[in-house]
């Protein structure tokens, strides 16, 4: 298990988390140069050593080889778009069965758009729709670079580009360096998403909701590729205002309209989990913690110091929240960022089976007989937390029969001593 820094006592840590675990150098540049407004961080915090355990765990990578020369990139907005799809894996399905995501990046401004996908074939429609919107705004797109996948190299997209004077450039097979800008971006954004989800201990199924949030805050974050500017400023010509950014996974209380309150004693706000920014309207996108529905609203107040237990969110997504009497709120960032078992689940199963086999074999060697069921024997109430934990750990010994005859026996009697020795011996075997 790993402990995290108390973000409430460290504004730098709080903004680091709000900005999708952005590197400290970029945050420092944003504060000193005024590239964004609404961010107040004491300068002395940048002089201290900064460590985010979520980033150390989620962003670790091998050392890369330096290339001898870098491809010359355009600095003109909208002149060249690059696109790529990424497979999150068949064992990591998101909500609604979403498995892939598509990134489209403007090379000149480094601004990016993200589209979670159920199938790769959906990338074609997203590309055409985005370029149609940009062309309607009067933008001039000269080139779009993609890999040679079937989701891009199809008749529909070729005809669309040809009719509008856009050059469609596919990369050669197995040469991702030709589309390196967006290819590398996939890993960068997934690393930030992983860190944000680990910090809030969010279920993996929520990644299609968290990734657009990461892309949005990345568009409002400084980058060395633009000499410290943000992609949003480079593309839109306006310094982004980040004062409304809140930590992903934090709890918000959304206002309940008067018409939806049955009585005057009903609460005026209900809890929800922040997933990102509104996609259909200005505001925030949240997971309602009572209904399990995803809602968008601007009438919400946040508690960035708490989140919700992972088990409850999983039950909520499966429609089984009725099993909980209360919503389990936990501190944020989650103190136990990662708790990993020393052994895998398969090894644990084998170990338990081996232990049971050894106990049975030992009893046979000693000639012990299985005790019959005593109808007067009192049953343990394993619903109690302390006993439940003992049962889960396999440390609870068989309880002595609590009938009247045993209770009347003196503690030092041979029969009672024999029983205690038997218990201790069996405990050693376990």
C-alpha positions in Angstrom: 0.0 0.0 0.0 1.1 3.6 -0.7 0.3 6.8 1.1 -0.4 10.1 -0.7 0.3 13.7 0.3 -2.5 15.6 2.0 -3.7 17.8 -0.9 -5.7 20.1 1.4 -2.4 21.3 3.0 -0.7 21.6 -0.4 -2.3 23.7 -3.1 0.3 22.5 -5.6 -0.8 18.9 -5.0 -4.4 19.9 -5.4 -3.8 21.6 -8.7 -1.6 18.8 -9.9 -4.6 16.4 -9.3 -7.1 18.8 -10.8 -5.1 19.2 -14.0 -5.0 15.4 -14.6 -1.7 14.9 -12.8 0.1 17.5 -14.9 3.9 17.8 -14.4 5.0 20.5 -11.9 7.2 22.4 -14.4 4.1 23.1 -16.6 2.1 24.2 -13.6 4.9 26.5 -12.4 5.1 28.1 -15.9 1.3 28.6 -16.0 1.4 30.4 -12.6 4.5 32.6 -13.3 3.5 33.7 -16.8 -0.3 34.0 -16.3 -1.1 31.6 -19.1 -4.3 30.8 -17.1 -6.3 32.7 -14.5 -7.8 31.5 -11.3 -4.8 29.5 -10.1 -3.2 30.6 -6.8 -0.1 28.6 -5.6 2.6 30.0 -3.3 5.9 30.2 -5.0 7.8 28.5 -2.2 6.0 25.3 -2.9 7.8 25.0 -6.2 11.1 25.0 -4.4 10.3 21.9 -2.4 10.6 18.4 -3.6 7.4 17.3 -5.1 6.3 13.6 -5.3 3.0 12.1 -6.4 2.9 8.4 -5.7 0.0 8.0 -8.1 2.1 9.3 -10.9 5.1 7.2 -9.9 2.9 4.1 -10.0 0.9 4.9 -13.0 3.4 6.7 -15.3 6.5 4.6 -14.9 8.1 3.7 -18.3 11.3 2.5 -19.8 14.0 5.0 -20.9 13.5 5.9 -24.6 16.1 6.1 -27.3 16.8 9.6 -28.6 16.1 10.0 -32.3 18.8 11.6 -34.5 16.4 14.0 -36.1 12.8 15.1 -35.5 10.3 15.6 -38.3 9.5 19.2 -39.0 6.0 20.0 -37.9 3.6 22.7 -39.0 2.8 25.6 -36.7 -0.3 26.7 -38.5 -3.6 25.9 -36.9 -5.8 23.3 -38.7 -3.3 22.9 -41.5 -2.7 19.2 -40.6 -4.8 16.9 -38.5 -3.6 13.5 -37.2 -5.8 10.7 -36.0 -5.3 7.3 -34.4 -7.4 4.7 -32.6 -6.3 2.9 -29.4 -7.6 -0.5 -28.1 -8.0 -0.7 -24.4 -8.3 -4.5 -24.6 -11.1 -7.0 -24.6 -10.7 -7.5 -20.8 -11.2 -3.8 -20.1 -14.7 -3.0 -21.4 -16.0 0.4 -20.4 -19.6 1.5 -19.9 -21.9 0.6 -22.7 -19.3 -1.9 -24.0 -16.9 0.8 -25.1 -13.5 -0.7 -25.8 -11.6 1.7 -28.1 -11.0 5.4 -28.3 -10.0 7.7 -31.1 -7.8 10.8 -30.9 -7.7 13.6 -33.5 -5.1 16.2 -32.9 -4.4 19.5 -34.7 -0.6 19.5 -35.2 -0.2 23.3 -35.3 -1.9 24.0 -31.9 -1.6 20.5 -30.3 -5.3 20.7 -29.5 -7.0 17.4 -29.4 -10.5 15.7 -29.6 -11.4 12.4 -28.0 -14.1 9.9 -29.0 -14.7 6.6 -27.0 -15.8 3.9 -29.4 -17.5 0.5 -29.2 -16.0 -0.5 -32.6 -13.2 0.9 -34.6 -15.5 1.4 -37.5 -17.0 4.3 -35.7 -13.8 6.4 -36.2 -14.8 7.1 -39.8 -18.0 8.9 -38.8 -16.3 10.9 -36.0 -13.6 12.1 -38.4 -16.0 13.2 -41.1 -18.3 15.0 -38.5 -15.4 16.9 -36.9 -13.9 18.0 -40.2 -17.4 19.1 -41.4 -17.7 21.3 -38.3 -14.3 22.8 -38.7 -14.9 23.6 -42.4 -18.3 25.2 -41.5 -16.4 27.5 -39.2 -14.2 28.6 -42.1 -11.1 26.7 -41.2 -8.7 25.4 -43.9 -7.7 21.8 -43.6 -4.9 20.7 -45.9 -3.9 17.3 -44.7 -5.1 14.5 -42.4 -2.7 11.8 -41.5 -3.9 8.4 -40.2 -2.6 4.8 -40.0 -3.6 2.4 -42.8 -6.4 0.8 -40.8 -9.7 0.1 -42.5 -11.5 2.5 -40.2 -9.8 5.4 -42.1 -8.9 4.0 -45.5 -12.4 3.5 -46.8 -14.4 4.9 -49.8 -16.5 7.2 -47.7 -13.6 9.1 -46.1 -11.6 9.2 -49.4 -14.5 10.7 -51.3 -15.2 13.2 -48.5 -11.5 14.4 -48.5 -11.3 14.5 -52.3 -14.4 16.6 -52.7 -13.1 19.2 -50.3 -9.5 19.3 -51.4 -8.1 17.6 -48.3 -5.1 15.3 -48.7 -5.6 11.9 -46.9 -2.1 10.5 -46.0 -1.9 7.0 -44.6 1.2 5.8 -42.9 3.1 2.7 -44.0 2.3 -0.6 -42.3 4.1 -1.1 -38.9 5.7 2.3 -38.9 4.0 4.2 -36.1 6.9 6.8 -36.2 5.3 8.3 -39.3 2.3 9.3 -37.1 4.4 9.6 -33.9 2.7 12.7 -32.6 -0.7 11.2 -32.0 0.7 7.7 -31.4 2.7 9.0 -28.4 -0.2 11.0 -27.2 -2.2 7.8 -26.7 0.2 6.6 -24.0 0.6 10.1 -22.4 -3.2 10.5 -22.0 -3.7 6.9 -20.8 -1.0 7.4 -18.2 -2.7 10.5 -16.9 -6.1 8.8 -16.9 -4.6 5.8 -15.0 -3.1 8.2 -12.3 -6.4 10.0 -11.9 -8.4 6.8 -11.6 -5.9 5.3 -9.1 -6.0 8.5 -7.0 -9.8 8.2 -6.6 -9.8 4.4 -6.7 -12.4 4.5 -9.5 -13.6 1.2 -11.2 -12.0 0.4 -14.5 -15.4 0.5 -16.3 -15.5 4.3 -15.9 -12.5 5.0 -18.2 -14.6 6.2 -21.2 -15.9 8.9 -18.9 -12.6 9.9 -17.3 -10.6 10.0 -20.6 -12.5 13.0 -22.1 -11.9 14.9 -18.8 -8.2 14.2 -19.1 -8.2 15.5 -22.7 -10.1 18.6 -21.7 -7.7 19.6 -18.9 -4.7 18.7 -21.2 -5.9 21.2 -23.7 -5.8 23.8 -20.9 -2.3 22.8 -19.7 1.0 24.3 -20.8 3.3 22.4 -23.1 6.9 22.8 -24.2 5.9 22.2 -27.8 4.2 25.6 -27.8 6.9 27.4 -25.7 4.7 27.3 -22.6 1.4 28.1 -24.2 -1.7 26.0 -23.8 -3.3 24.3 -26.8 -6.5 26.1 -26.0 -4.8 29.5 -26.2 -3.0 28.6 -29.4 -6.1 27.4 -31.2 -8.7 29.8 -29.8 -6.6 32.9 -29.0 -7.8 33.2 -25.4 -6.2 32.3 -22.1 -8.2 29.4 -20.5 -9.9 30.0 -17.2 -9.2 26.9 -15.0 -10.9 28.1 -11.8 -13.9 25.8 -12.4 -11.8 22.6 -12.8 -12.4 20.1 -10.0 -10.7 16.9 -9.1 -12.0 13.9 -11.1 -13.7 11.4 -8.8 -14.6 13.9 -6.1 -18.1 14.1 -4.7 -20.5 16.9 -5.8 -24.0 17.7 -4.5 -26.3 18.5 -7.4 -29.3 20.8 -6.8 -32.7 19.2 -6.8 -35.3 21.3 -8.5 -38.3 22.4 -6.3 -40.7 20.5 -8.6 -38.9 17.2 -7.9 -39.0 17.5 -4.1 -42.0 15.7 -2.6 -42.0 17.5 0.7 -40.4 20.5 2.2 -38.2 18.2 4.3 -36.6 16.5 1.3 -32.9 17.4 0.8 -32.2 20.2 -1.7 -29.1 18.4 -3.1 -28.1 14.8 -3.8 -24.6 13.3 -4.0 -23.0 12.5 -7.3 -19.5 11.5 -8.5 -17.6 13.9 -10.8 -16.6 12.3 -14.1 -15.8 15.3 -16.2 -17.2 18.3 -18.1 -20.6 18.4 -19.8 -20.6 17.1 -23.3 -24.0 18.3 -24.4 -24.2 21.5 -22.3 -22.0 23.8 -20.2 -21.4 22.3 -16.7 -20.2 19.1 -15.3 -20.8 15.4 -16.0 -21.6 13.3 -13.0 -22.6 9.8 -11.9 -25.7 10.1 -9.6 -24.9 8.1 -6.5 -28.5 7.0 -5.8 -29.9 6.3 -9.3 -26.7 5.3 -11.1 -27.5 7.5 -14.0 -25.1 9.9 -15.7 -26.3 13.5 -15.5 -25.0 16.9 -16.7 -25.6 20.0 -14.6 -24.0 23.3 -13.6 -25.9 23.5 -10.3 -23.4 21.6 -8.2 -21.1 22.2 -5.2 -18.1 19.9 -4.7 -16.2 18.3 -1.8 -12.8 17.6 -3.3 -11.7 15.9 -0.1 -14.0 12.9 -0.4 -14.9 10.2 -2.9 -17.0 7.0 -2.8 -15.9 3.5 -2.0 -15.1 1.4 -5.1 -17.3 -1.5 -4.1 -20.4 0.8 -3.9 -19.7 2.3 -7.3 -19.4 -1.2 -8.8 -22.7 -2.2 -7.2 -24.2 1.1 -8.5 -23.2 0.4 -12.0 -24.8 -3.0 -11.8 -28.0 -1.7 -10.3 -27.4 -3.4 -6.9 -27.0 -0.2 -4.8 -30.0 -1.4 -2.7 -27.6 -3.8 -0.9 -26.1 -0.7 0.8 -28.0 1.2 3.5 -25.6 4.1 3.3 -23.2 5.6 0.7 -19.7 4.9 1.9 -17.7 8.1 1.5 -13.9 7.9 1.9 -11.1 10.5 2.0 -9.7 11.8 -1.3 -7.2 11.2 -2.6 -7.6 7.7 -1.5 -5.0 6.9 1.2 -4.5 3.4 0.0 -3.7 4.1 -3.7 -2.8 0.5 -4.5 -3.2 -2.6 -2.4 -1.8 -5.6 -4.2 -1.9 -9.2 -2.9 1.5 -10.9 -2.5 0.1 -13.9 -4.3 -2.2 -14.1 -7.3 -5.7 -15.3 -6.9 -4.8 -18.7 -8.5 -1.9 -19.1 -6.1 -4.1 -18.3 -3.2 -6.7 -20.9 -4.3 -4.0 -23.5 -4.5 -2.6 -22.5 -1.1 -6.0 -22.8 0.5 -6.6 -26.2 -1.1 -3.2 -27.4 0.0 -3.8 -26.2 3.6 -7.1 -28.1 3.8 -5.5 -31.2 2.4 -2.7 -31.1 4.9 -5.1 -30.7 7.8 -7.2 -33.6 6.6 -4.2 -35.8 6.1 -2.8 -34.9 9.6 -6.1 -35.8 11.2 -6.2 -39.2 9.5 -2.6 -39.9 10.6 -3.5 -39.2 14.2 -6.6 -41.4 14.0 -8.9 -38.5 14.8 -12.6 -38.8 14.1 -14.9 -36.1 12.8 -17.0 -34.9 15.6 -20.8 -35.2 15.1 -23.1 -32.2 15.2 -24.1 -31.3 18.7 -27.7 -30.1 18.7 -27.1 -28.1 21.9 -24.0 -26.4 20.4 -24.3 -22.6 20.1 -23.6 -21.1 16.7 -21.2 -18.3 16.1 -22.6 -15.1 14.8 -20.1 -14.5 12.0 -22.0 -11.4 10.9 -20.0 -9.5 13.6 -17.2 -7.5 12.0 -14.4 -9.0 14.1 -15.5 -12.6 13.6 -16.2 -12.0 9.9 -12.7 -10.7 9.4 -11.3 -13.7 11.2 -13.3 -16.1 9.0 -12.1 -14.3 5.9 -8.5 -14.6 7.0 -8.9 -18.3 7.8 -7.8 -17.7 11.4 -11.0 -18.6 13.3 -10.7 -21.9 15.2 -13.5 -24.3 15.9 -15.4 -23.1 19.0 -15.6 -25.3 22.0 -19.1 -26.7 22.7 -20.8 -24.3 25.1 -23.2 -26.7 26.6 -24.0 -26.7 30.3 -21.8 -29.7 31.1 -18.6 -28.0 29.7 -19.4 -24.7 31.4 -19.6 -26.5 34.8 -16.2 -28.2 34.3 -13.3 -26.6 36.2 -10.8 -24.8 34.0 -7.9 -27.0 35.2 -9.6 -30.3 34.5 -7.9 -32.9 32.4 -10.6 -32.8 29.8 -10.5 -29.0 29.4 -6.7 -29.0 29.3 -6.8 -31.7 26.6 -9.2 -29.6 24.6 -7.1 -26.5 24.8 -4.0 -28.4 23.8 -5.9 -29.8 20.8 -6.9 -26.3 19.8 -3.3 -25.0 20.0 -1.9 -27.9 18.1 -4.4 -27.4 15.3 -3.6 -23.6 15.3 0.0 -24.5 14.6 -0.9 -26.7 11.7 -2.8 -23.8 10.1 
